Amino acid sequence: MPTLTSDQLRSWDRDGFLVLRSVFSRSEVDSYLAEVDQLVQNRAHEAGETTVDVLLQPDNSQRMLLCDATEADLAYPYKVNDLFISFAPCRRLALDPRLRGTLDTLISGSAVIINSLSLRMGSQQAMHCDTFYMPPPATDKMVVASICLEDQVPQAGPLVYYAGSHRIPPYRFSHGEIHAVPEEMPQALGYVHSSLDAAGLEPASFVGNAGDVFIWHSQLFHGGMPIEDPDRTRKTLVVHYWRREDMQPDQVLEDPETGGFIMNRGHPPV
C-alpha cells in the first residue's frame, strides 16, 4: 500500500486536493478504455440498466438508458453513470490498491465506492461542492478521485477548482443540513463566492496525463471549464467514496476480485 508523505498530508489539509502522478500505466489505462469502448459499442446487448447523461448543453442534460442511446445521442458530451455497479473493469481501476491505500488514509477508514461517472469529454459542470448532492454520513469523510484516461489538454474543458475552499464552513440550507435545496442554490453559491473573495482564493485548473489521479476533498469548490475545442476529448473516470465505518452493513458489498468495497445500490432511474 502506498504511504503518503508528511508533505502530502500537509498539502491535503491546506489545499483540499492531491495530485498523484502515474498511478496507472498507459497500458492499464488503454486496456480499460478498450473495455469501455466495447461496452458502449455493444450497449444494446451488454449495458443492462446502466444510464447515461447526454449533455445537450452545459446546463441541460437528458438521462436515458445507455442501451437506448443512439449514435446521434453519443455525439454530444456524455457521462455514463455508476459503471462500478455492474462493470468489473471499473471496480478494478477504482479499487486498485495503489489508489485505495491513499483514499483510506485520507478518510481514516475503508473507502467505499458510492458513485462513479465516466466522461468522454469535459463535464462543463457548474461550480459546486459535492456535499450539495451526496453528503457523507460523517462530516468530511468523503473523497473523490478523478482518474485521467488520456493526456489532457487545456482546450478540452479541464477541471477547475479553488485550492483551500474546503476550509470554508459549509452553507446550511433551510433544513439545517448541507445537502442542497434546489430553490436555495443561488443563496448557497452567493455565500461560497463571497467567502472565496474574503479569503482571497483564486481558481486554478488541472490538466493531467494518462494514469494521473486528482483527488479532492468533499468540500472543495470545483467544476468544469468550457470546452474550447469540441474535437478534443477528456476521458476521465470520476469516483466518489464514503467510509465503510459510517455505513450500515447492508449498505456495503465487498468486491471479491479487489477486496475493496462498493455501495449496495441499484442504477439511478431514468
ZADO-1210 file (C-alpha; in nm, 4 decimals, padded with zeros to 6 digits):
<atoms>
<atom x="00.0000" y="00.0000" z="00.0000" code="MET" pos="1"/>
<atom x="00.1330" y="00.3487" z="-00.0821" code="PRO" pos="2"/>
<atom x="00.2157" y="00.5764" z="00.2079" code="THR" pos="3"/>
<atom x="00.1504" y="00.9488" z="00.1971" code="LEU" pos="4"/>
<atom x="00.4383" y="01.1706" z="00.2994" code="THR" pos="5"/>
<atom x="00.4083" y="01.4356" z="00.5671" code="SER" pos="6"/>
<atom x="00.4302" y="01.6997" z="00.2908" code="ASP" pos="7"/>
<atom x="00.1374" y="01.5391" z="00.1064" code="GLN" pos="8"/>
<atom x="-00.0720" y="01.5276" z="00.4223" code="LEU" pos="9"/>
<atom x="00.0027" y="01.8945" z="00.4954" code="ARG" pos="10"/>
<atom x="-00.0846" y="01.9817" z="00.1369" code="SER" pos="11"/>
<atom x="-00.4137" y="01.7942" z="00.1691" code="TRP" pos="12"/>
<atom x="-00.5042" y="01.9792" z="00.4881" code="ASP" pos="13"/>
<atom x="-00.4086" y="02.3168" z="00.3386" code="ARG" pos="14"/>
<atom x="-00.5364" y="02.2838" z="-00.0183" code="ASP" pos="15"/>
<atom x="-00.8036" y="02.0120" z="-00.0127" code="GLY" pos="16"/>
<atom x="-00.6591" y="01.8128" z="-00.3016" code="PHE" pos="17"/>
<atom x="-00.3690" y="01.5921" z="-00.4047" code="LEU" pos="18"/>
<atom x="-00.2233" y="01.5097" z="-00.7444" code="VAL" pos="19"/>
<atom x="-00.0838" y="01.1584" z="-00.7768" code="LEU" pos="20"/>
<atom x="00.1228" y="01.1131" z="-01.0906" code="ARG" pos="21"/>
<atom x="00.1353" y="00.7905" z="-01.2939" code="SER" pos="22"/>
<atom x="-00.0688" y="00.5803" z="-01.0539" code="VAL" pos="23"/>
<atom x="-00.1660" y="00.3670" z="-01.3528" code="PHE" pos="24"/>
<atom x="00.0447" y="00.2835" z="-01.6557" code="SER" pos="25"/>
<atom x="-00.0583" y="00.3834" z="-02.0046" code="ARG" pos="26"/>
<atom x="-00.1137" y="00.0217" z="-02.0957" code="SER" pos="27"/>
<atom x="-00.3520" y="-00.0202" z="-01.7999" code="GLU" pos="28"/>
<atom x="-00.5424" y="00.2917" z="-01.8968" code="VAL" pos="29"/>
<atom x="-00.5570" y="00.1911" z="-02.2635" code="ASP" pos="30"/>
<atom x="-00.6832" y="-00.1541" z="-02.1677" code="SER" pos="31"/>
<atom x="-00.9587" y="-00.0030" z="-01.9561" code="TYR" pos="32"/>
<atom x="-01.0625" y="00.2361" z="-02.2335" code="LEU" pos="33"/>
<atom x="-01.0821" y="-00.0529" z="-02.4786" code="ALA" pos="34"/>
<atom x="-01.3174" y="-00.2380" z="-02.2413" code="GLU" pos="35"/>
<atom x="-01.5366" y="00.0722" z="-02.2007" code="VAL" pos="36"/>
<atom x="-01.5430" y="00.1271" z="-02.5776" code="ASP" pos="37"/>
<atom x="-01.6533" y="-00.2327" z="-02.6287" code="GLN" pos="38"/>
<atom x="-01.9326" y="-00.1889" z="-02.3744" code="LEU" pos="39"/>
<atom x="-02.0550" y="00.1283" z="-02.5465" code="VAL" pos="40"/>
<atom x="-02.0366" y="-00.0293" z="-02.8910" code="GLN" pos="41"/>
<atom x="-02.2304" y="-00.3350" z="-02.7722" code="ASN" pos="42"/>
<atom x="-02.4582" y="-00.1328" z="-02.5444" code="ARG" pos="43"/>
<atom x="-02.7834" y="-00.2679" z="-02.6901" code="ALA" pos="44"/>
<atom x="-02.6953" y="-00.6123" z="-02.5544" code="HIS" pos="45"/>
<atom x="-02.4456" y="-00.5550" z="-02.2721" code="GLU" pos="46"/>
<atom x="-02.5290" y="-00.2269" z="-02.0939" code="ALA" pos="47"/>
<atom x="-02.8251" y="-00.3583" z="-01.8943" code="GLY" pos="48"/>
<atom x="-02.9760" y="-00.0868" z="-01.6709" code="GLU" pos="49"/>
<atom x="-02.6736" y="00.1450" z="-01.6914" code="THR" pos="50"/>
<atom x="-02.7757" y="00.5055" z="-01.7563" code="THR" pos="51"/>
<atom x="-02.6072" y="00.7864" z="-01.9455" code="VAL" pos="52"/>
<atom x="-02.6497" y="01.1639" z="-01.9147" code="ASP" pos="53"/>
<atom x="-02.6258" y="01.3276" z="-02.2559" code="VAL" pos="54"/>
<atom x="-02.5158" y="01.6900" z="-02.2180" code="LEU" pos="55"/>
<atom x="-02.7209" y="01.8656" z="-02.4838" code="LEU" pos="56"/>
<atom x="-02.5960" y="02.1985" z="-02.3437" code="GLN" pos="57"/>
<atom x="-02.3715" y="02.2743" z="-02.0447" code="PRO" pos="58"/>
<atom x="-02.6792" y="02.3327" z="-01.8264" code="ASP" pos="59"/>
<atom x="-02.9210" y="02.0924" z="-01.9969" code="ASN" pos="60"/>
<atom x="-02.8772" y="01.7152" z="-01.9844" code="SER" pos="61"/>
<atom x="-03.1027" y="01.4238" z="-02.0709" code="GLN" pos="62"/>
<atom x="-03.0796" y="01.0910" z="-01.8879" code="ARG" pos="63"/>
<atom x="-03.1526" y="00.7691" z="-02.0745" code="MET" pos="64"/>
<atom x="-03.0620" y="00.4033" z="-02.0649" code="LEU" pos="65"/>
<atom x="-02.7244" y="00.3513" z="-02.2283" code="LEU" pos="66"/>
<atom x="-02.8701" y="00.0607" z="-02.4252" code="CYS" pos="67"/>
<atom x="-03.1200" y="00.3022" z="-02.5835" code="ASP" pos="68"/>
<atom x="-02.8713" y="00.5762" z="-02.6715" code="ALA" pos="69"/>
<atom x="-02.8251" y="00.6376" z="-03.0433" code="THR" pos="70"/>
<atom x="-02.5047" y="00.7374" z="-03.2188" code="GLU" pos="71"/>
<atom x="-02.6534" y="01.0860" z="-03.2512" code="ALA" pos="72"/>
<atom x="-02.7062" y="01.0993" z="-02.8725" code="ASP" pos="73"/>
<atom x="-02.3463" y="00.9967" z="-02.8058" code="LEU" pos="74"/>
<atom x="-02.2124" y="01.2592" z="-03.0433" code="ALA" pos="75"/>
<atom x="-02.2801" y="01.5065" z="-02.7601" code="TYR" pos="76"/>
<atom x="-02.0611" y="01.5159" z="-02.4479" code="PRO" pos="77"/>
<atom x="-02.1932" y="01.2497" z="-02.2137" code="TYR" pos="78"/>
<atom x="-02.1239" y="01.0769" z="-01.8856" code="LYS" pos="79"/>
<atom x="-02.2046" y="00.7143" z="-01.8077" code="VAL" pos="80"/>
<atom x="-02.3384" y="00.6763" z="-01.4555" code="ASN" pos="81"/>
<atom x="-02.2262" y="00.4215" z="-01.1975" code="ASP" pos="82"/>
<atom x="-02.0401" y="00.1705" z="-01.4121" code="LEU" pos="83"/>
<atom x="-01.8988" y="00.0324" z="-01.0878" code="PHE" pos="84"/>
<atom x="-02.2300" y="-00.1421" z="-01.0154" code="ILE" pos="85"/>
<atom x="-02.2159" y="-00.3929" z="-01.2992" code="SER" pos="86"/>
<atom x="-01.8855" y="-00.3405" z="-01.4822" code="PHE" pos="87"/>
<atom x="-01.5903" y="-00.5214" z="-01.3246" code="ALA" pos="88"/>
<atom x="-01.3188" y="-00.3229" z="-01.5089" code="PRO" pos="89"/>
<atom x="-01.4454" y="-00.0047" z="-01.3408" code="CYS" pos="90"/>
<atom x="-01.4212" y="-00.1644" z="-00.9975" code="ARG" pos="91"/>
<atom x="-01.0723" y="-00.2949" z="-01.0730" code="ARG" pos="92"/>
<atom x="-00.9475" y="00.0534" z="-01.1552" code="LEU" pos="93"/>
<atom x="-01.1331" y="00.2456" z="-00.8832" code="ALA" pos="94"/>
<atom x="-01.0456" y="-00.0059" z="-00.6096" code="LEU" pos="95"/>
<atom x="-00.6884" y="-00.0754" z="-00.7136" code="ASP" pos="96"/>
<atom x="-00.4689" y="-00.0996" z="-00.4009" code="PRO" pos="97"/>
<atom x="-00.2314" y="00.1649" z="-00.5383" code="ARG" pos="98"/>
<atom x="-00.5171" y="00.4137" z="-00.5165" code="LEU" pos="99"/>
<atom x="-00.7245" y="00.2669" z="-00.2364" code="ARG" pos="100"/>
<atom x="-00.4487" y="00.2921" z="00.0216" code="GLY" pos="101"/>
<atom x="-00.4277" y="00.6673" z="-00.0296" code="THR" pos="102"/>
<atom x="-00.8054" y="00.7076" z="-00.0114" code="LEU" pos="103"/>
<atom x="-00.8226" y="00.5017" z="00.3076" code="ASP" pos="104"/>
<atom x="-00.5575" y="00.7225" z="00.4648" code="THR" pos="105"/>
<atom x="-00.7360" y="01.0452" z="00.3720" code="LEU" pos="106"/>
<atom x="-01.0682" y="00.9391" z="00.5251" code="ILE" pos="107"/>
<atom x="-00.9157" y="00.7342" z="00.8110" code="SER" pos="108"/>
<atom x="-01.1101" y="00.4226" z="00.7171" code="GLY" pos="109"/>
<atom x="-01.2086" y="00.1915" z="00.4328" code="SER" pos="110"/>
<atom x="-01.3170" y="00.3648" z="00.1125" code="ALA" pos="111"/>
<atom x="-01.6496" y="00.2522" z="-00.0389" code="VAL" pos="112"/>
<atom x="-01.7483" y="00.3469" z="-00.3949" code="ILE" pos="113"/>
<atom x="-02.0861" y="00.5170" z="-00.3829" code="ILE" pos="114"/>
<atom x="-02.0929" y="00.6762" z="-00.7277" code="ASN" pos="115"/>
<atom x="-01.8920" y="00.6808" z="-01.0493" code="SER" pos="116"/>
<atom x="-01.9044" y="00.8990" z="-01.3601" code="LEU" pos="117"/>
<atom x="-01.7339" y="00.8000" z="-01.6850" code="SER" pos="118"/>
<atom x="-01.6739" y="01.1045" z="-01.9036" code="LEU" pos="119"/>
<atom x="-01.5670" y="01.1169" z="-02.2674" code="ARG" pos="120"/>
<atom x="-01.5383" y="01.4961" z="-02.2777" code="MET" pos="121"/>
<atom x="-01.5105" y="01.7753" z="-02.0224" code="GLY" pos="122"/>
<atom x="-01.8103" y="01.7940" z="-01.7886" code="SER" pos="123"/>
<atom x="-01.8540" y="02.1744" z="-01.8172" code="GLN" pos="124"/>
<atom x="-02.0313" y="02.1357" z="-01.4828" code="GLN" pos="125"/>
<atom x="-02.1164" y="02.4484" z="-01.2864" code="ALA" pos="126"/>
<atom x="-01.9113" y="02.5216" z="-00.9764" code="MET" pos="127"/>
<atom x="-02.0265" y="02.3231" z="-00.6742" code="HIS" pos="128"/>
<atom x="-01.9334" y="02.1219" z="-00.3667" code="CYS" pos="129"/>
<atom x="-02.0079" y="01.7506" z="-00.3876" code="ASP" pos="130"/>
<atom x="-02.1783" y="01.7631" z="-00.0498" code="THR" pos="131"/>
<atom x="-02.4595" y="01.9588" z="-00.2147" code="PHE" pos="132"/>
<atom x="-02.5639" y="01.6312" z="-00.3778" code="TYR" pos="133"/>
<atom x="-02.4175" y="01.3387" z="-00.1797" code="MET" pos="134"/>
<atom x="-02.3177" y="01.4459" z="00.1723" code="PRO" pos="135"/>
<atom x="-02.1408" y="01.1655" z="00.3596" code="PRO" pos="136"/>
<atom x="-02.2836" y="01.0111" z="00.6761" code="PRO" pos="137"/>
<atom x="-01.9885" y="01.1522" z="00.8744" code="ALA" pos="138"/>
<atom x="-01.8554" y="01.5055" z="00.8338" code="THR" pos="139"/>
<atom x="-01.5664" y="01.5346" z="00.5862" code="ASP" pos="140"/>
<atom x="-01.5480" y="01.1573" z="00.5338" code="LYS" pos="141"/>
<atom x="-01.5941" y="01.1612" z="00.1589" code="MET" pos="142"/>
<atom x="-01.3199" y="01.1763" z="-00.1007" code="VAL" pos="143"/>
<atom x="-01.3301" y="01.1959" z="-00.4798" code="VAL" pos="144"/>
<atom x="-01.0813" y="01.0582" z="-00.7323" code="ALA" pos="145"/>
<atom x="-01.0608" y="01.1778" z="-01.0927" code="SER" pos="146"/>
<atom x="-00.8584" y="00.9252" z="-01.2939" code="ILE" pos="147"/>
<atom x="-00.7102" y="01.0565" z="-01.6190" code="CYS" pos="148"/>
<atom x="-00.7632" y="00.8072" z="-01.9001" code="LEU" pos="149"/>
<atom x="-00.5671" y="01.0053" z="-02.1595" code="GLU" pos="150"/>
<atom x="-00.3300" y="01.3000" z="-02.1813" code="ASP" pos="151"/>
<atom x="-00.5416" y="01.6092" z="-02.1256" code="GLN" pos="152"/>
<atom x="-00.5205" y="01.9484" z="-02.2960" code="VAL" pos="153"/>
<atom x="-00.6462" y="02.2887" z="-02.1762" code="PRO" pos="154"/>
<atom x="-00.8837" y="02.3202" z="-02.4721" code="GLN" pos="155"/>
<atom x="-01.0853" y="02.0147" z="-02.3592" code="ALA" pos="156"/>
<atom x="-01.2619" y="02.1812" z="-02.0668" code="GLY" pos="157"/>
<atom x="-01.0404" y="02.0843" z="-01.7717" code="PRO" pos="158"/>
<atom x="-01.1320" y="02.0564" z="-01.4067" code="LEU" pos="159"/>
<atom x="-01.1333" y="02.3938" z="-01.2304" code="VAL" pos="160"/>
<atom x="-01.1102" y="02.4310" z="-00.8520" code="TYR" pos="161"/>
<atom x="-01.0331" y="02.6677" z="-00.5655" code="TYR" pos="162"/>
<atom x="-00.7464" y="02.5418" z="-00.3527" code="ALA" pos="163"/>
<atom x="-00.8291" y="02.5834" z="00.0161" code="GLY" pos="164"/>
<atom x="-01.2028" y="02.6253" z="-00.0413" code="SER" pos="165"/>
<atom x="-01.2696" y="02.3089" z="00.1609" code="HIS" pos="166"/>
<atom x="-01.1919" y="02.5164" z="00.4708" code="ARG" pos="167"/>
<atom x="-01.4922" y="02.7440" z="00.4163" code="ILE" pos="168"/>
<atom x="-01.7660" y="02.6443" z="00.6631" code="PRO" pos="169"/>
<atom x="-02.0411" y="02.4639" z="00.4676" code="PRO" pos="170"/>
<atom x="-02.3546" y="02.6545" z="00.3785" code="TYR" pos="171"/>
<atom x="-02.6550" y="02.5414" z="00.5820" code="ARG" pos="172"/>
<atom x="-02.9811" y="02.5177" z="00.3914" code="PHE" pos="173"/>
<atom x="-03.3210" y="02.5857" z="00.5470" code="SER" pos="174"/>
<atom x="-03.3453" y="02.2269" z="00.6800" code="HIS" pos="175"/>
<atom x="-03.0230" y="02.2856" z="00.8752" code="GLY" pos="176"/>
<atom x="-02.8158" y="02.0413" z="00.6709" code="GLU" pos="177"/>
<atom x="-02.5617" y="02.0804" z="00.3891" code="ILE" pos="178"/>
<atom x="-02.7407" y="01.8887" z="00.1108" code="HIS" pos="179"/>
<atom x="-02.8923" y="02.1217" z="-00.1427" code="ALA" pos="180"/>
<atom x="-03.2415" y="02.2641" z="-00.1525" code="VAL" pos="181"/>
<atom x="-03.2661" y="02.3473" z="-00.5262" code="PRO" pos="182"/>
<atom x="-03.4509" y="02.6763" z="-00.4869" code="GLU" pos="183"/>
<atom x="-03.1922" y="02.7928" z="-00.2306" code="GLU" pos="184"/>
<atom x="-02.8879" y="02.7275" z="-00.4505" code="MET" pos="185"/>
<atom x="-02.8454" y="03.0944" z="-00.5560" code="PRO" pos="186"/>
<atom x="-02.8025" y="03.1923" z="-00.1898" code="GLN" pos="187"/>
<atom x="-02.5663" y="02.8999" z="-00.1271" code="ALA" pos="188"/>
<atom x="-02.3479" y="02.9861" z="-00.4254" code="LEU" pos="189"/>
<atom x="-02.3521" y="03.3519" z="-00.3294" code="GLY" pos="190"/>
<atom x="-02.2268" y="03.2575" z="00.0161" code="TYR" pos="191"/>
<atom x="-01.9443" y="03.0449" z="-00.1270" code="VAL" pos="192"/>
<atom x="-01.8308" y="03.3108" z="-00.3754" code="HIS" pos="193"/>
<atom x="-01.8366" y="03.5801" z="-00.1058" code="SER" pos="194"/>
<atom x="-01.6290" y="03.3529" z="00.1174" code="SER" pos="195"/>
<atom x="-01.3817" y="03.2871" z="-00.1649" code="LEU" pos="196"/>
<atom x="-01.3413" y="03.6607" z="-00.2205" code="ASP" pos="197"/>
<atom x="-01.2960" y="03.7253" z="00.1505" code="ALA" pos="198"/>
<atom x="-01.0263" y="03.4570" z="00.1699" code="ALA" pos="199"/>
<atom x="-00.8542" y="03.5794" z="-00.1472" code="GLY" pos="200"/>
<atom x="-00.8807" y="03.2391" z="-00.3149" code="LEU" pos="201"/>
<atom x="-00.8363" y="03.2156" z="-00.6918" code="GLU" pos="202"/>
<atom x="-00.9403" y="02.9424" z="-00.9373" code="PRO" pos="203"/>
<atom x="-00.6889" y="02.7013" z="-01.0892" code="ALA" pos="204"/>
<atom x="-00.7240" y="02.4240" z="-01.3440" code="SER" pos="205"/>
<atom x="-00.5866" y="02.0720" z="-01.3591" code="PHE" pos="206"/>
<atom x="-00.4547" y="01.9220" z="-01.6821" code="VAL" pos="207"/>
<atom x="-00.3212" y="01.5717" z="-01.6205" code="GLY" pos="208"/>
<atom x="-00.1713" y="01.2876" z="-01.8184" code="ASN" pos="209"/>
<atom x="-00.2911" y="00.9328" z="-01.8654" code="ALA" pos="210"/>
<atom x="-00.2685" y="00.7450" z="-01.5346" code="GLY" pos="211"/>
<atom x="-00.2603" y="01.0555" z="-01.3148" code="ASP" pos="212"/>
<atom x="-00.5200" y="01.0910" z="-01.0384" code="VAL" pos="213"/>
<atom x="-00.6547" y="01.4160" z="-00.8945" code="PHE" pos="214"/>
<atom x="-00.8073" y="01.3548" z="-00.5503" code="ILE" pos="215"/>
<atom x="-01.0226" y="01.6151" z="-00.3802" code="TRP" pos="216"/>
<atom x="-01.1955" y="01.6799" z="-00.0502" code="HIS" pos="217"/>
<atom x="-01.5755" y="01.6634" z="-00.0492" code="SER" pos="218"/>
<atom x="-01.5980" y="02.0367" z="00.0322" code="GLN" pos="219"/>
<atom x="-01.3602" y="02.1532" z="-00.2416" code="LEU" pos="220"/>
<atom x="-01.5407" y="02.4031" z="-00.4677" code="PHE" pos="221"/>
<atom x="-01.4903" y="02.2860" z="-00.8249" code="HIS" pos="222"/>
<atom x="-01.6443" y="02.2447" z="-01.1694" code="GLY" pos="223"/>
<atom x="-01.5615" y="02.2016" z="-01.5365" code="GLY" pos="224"/>
<atom x="-01.4318" y="02.4730" z="-01.7673" code="MET" pos="225"/>
<atom x="-01.5974" y="02.5304" z="-02.1065" code="PRO" pos="226"/>
<atom x="-01.4833" y="02.3074" z="-02.3921" code="ILE" pos="227"/>
<atom x="-01.2924" y="02.5303" z="-02.6340" code="GLU" pos="228"/>
<atom x="-01.2207" y="02.2616" z="-02.8941" code="ASP" pos="229"/>
<atom x="-01.5105" y="02.0169" z="-02.9463" code="PRO" pos="230"/>
<atom x="-01.2741" y="01.7752" z="-03.1207" code="ASP" pos="231"/>
<atom x="-01.0683" y="01.7249" z="-02.8037" code="ARG" pos="232"/>
<atom x="-01.1826" y="01.4684" z="-02.5506" code="THR" pos="233"/>
<atom x="-01.1147" y="01.4496" z="-02.1749" code="ARG" pos="234"/>
<atom x="-01.1678" y="01.0828" z="-02.0993" code="LYS" pos="235"/>
<atom x="-01.1916" y="01.0506" z="-01.7238" code="THR" pos="236"/>
<atom x="-01.3293" y="00.8216" z="-01.4545" code="LEU" pos="237"/>
<atom x="-01.4554" y="01.0198" z="-01.1533" code="VAL" pos="238"/>
<atom x="-01.5343" y="00.8155" z="-00.8416" code="VAL" pos="239"/>
<atom x="-01.6913" y="00.9250" z="-00.5120" code="HIS" pos="240"/>
<atom x="-01.6187" y="00.7320" z="-00.1922" code="TYR" pos="241"/>
<atom x="-01.7669" y="00.7269" z="00.1559" code="TRP" pos="242"/>
<atom x="-01.6187" y="00.5496" z="00.4571" code="ARG" pos="243"/>
<atom x="-01.7317" y="00.1955" z="00.5352" code="ARG" pos="244"/>
<atom x="-01.7216" y="00.2589" z="00.9075" code="GLU" pos="245"/>
<atom x="-02.0026" y="00.5178" z="00.8744" code="ASP" pos="246"/>
<atom x="-02.2392" y="00.2958" z="00.6747" code="MET" pos="247"/>
<atom x="-02.4815" y="00.0210" z="00.7712" code="GLN" pos="248"/>
<atom x="-02.3605" y="-00.3355" z="00.6986" code="PRO" pos="249"/>
<atom x="-02.6346" y="-00.3946" z="00.4428" code="ASP" pos="250"/>
<atom x="-02.5276" y="-00.0810" z="00.2534" code="GLN" pos="251"/>
<atom x="-02.1886" y="-00.2253" z="00.1630" code="VAL" pos="252"/>
<atom x="-02.0753" y="-00.5114" z="-00.0598" code="LEU" pos="253"/>
<atom x="-01.7223" y="-00.6486" z="-00.0859" code="GLU" pos="254"/>
<atom x="-01.5841" y="-00.6799" z="-00.4362" code="ASP" pos="255"/>
<atom x="-01.4367" y="-01.0311" z="-00.4417" code="PRO" pos="256"/>
<atom x="-01.1821" y="-00.9511" z="-00.7122" code="GLU" pos="257"/>
<atom x="-01.0179" y="-00.6484" z="-00.5488" code="THR" pos="258"/>
<atom x="-01.1090" y="-00.6924" z="-00.1826" code="GLY" pos="259"/>
<atom x="-01.2432" y="-00.3356" z="-00.1873" code="GLY" pos="260"/>
<atom x="-01.5951" y="-00.2150" z="-00.1155" code="PHE" pos="261"/>
<atom x="-01.8885" y="-00.0783" z="-00.3145" code="ILE" pos="262"/>
<atom x="-02.2243" y="00.0611" z="-00.2112" code="MET" pos="263"/>
<atom x="-02.5091" y="-00.1902" z="-00.2325" code="ASN" pos="264"/>
<atom x="-02.7428" y="00.0022" z="-00.4624" code="ARG" pos="265"/>
<atom x="-02.9101" y="-00.0072" z="-00.7988" code="GLY" pos="266"/>
<atom x="-02.8677" y="00.2072" z="-01.1057" code="HIS" pos="267"/>
<atom x="-03.0269" y="00.5540" z="-01.0954" code="PRO" pos="268"/>
<atom x="-03.3700" y="00.5757" z="-01.2558" code="PRO" pos="269"/>
<atom x="-03.4223" y="00.7340" z="-01.5960" code="VAL" pos="270"/>
</atoms>
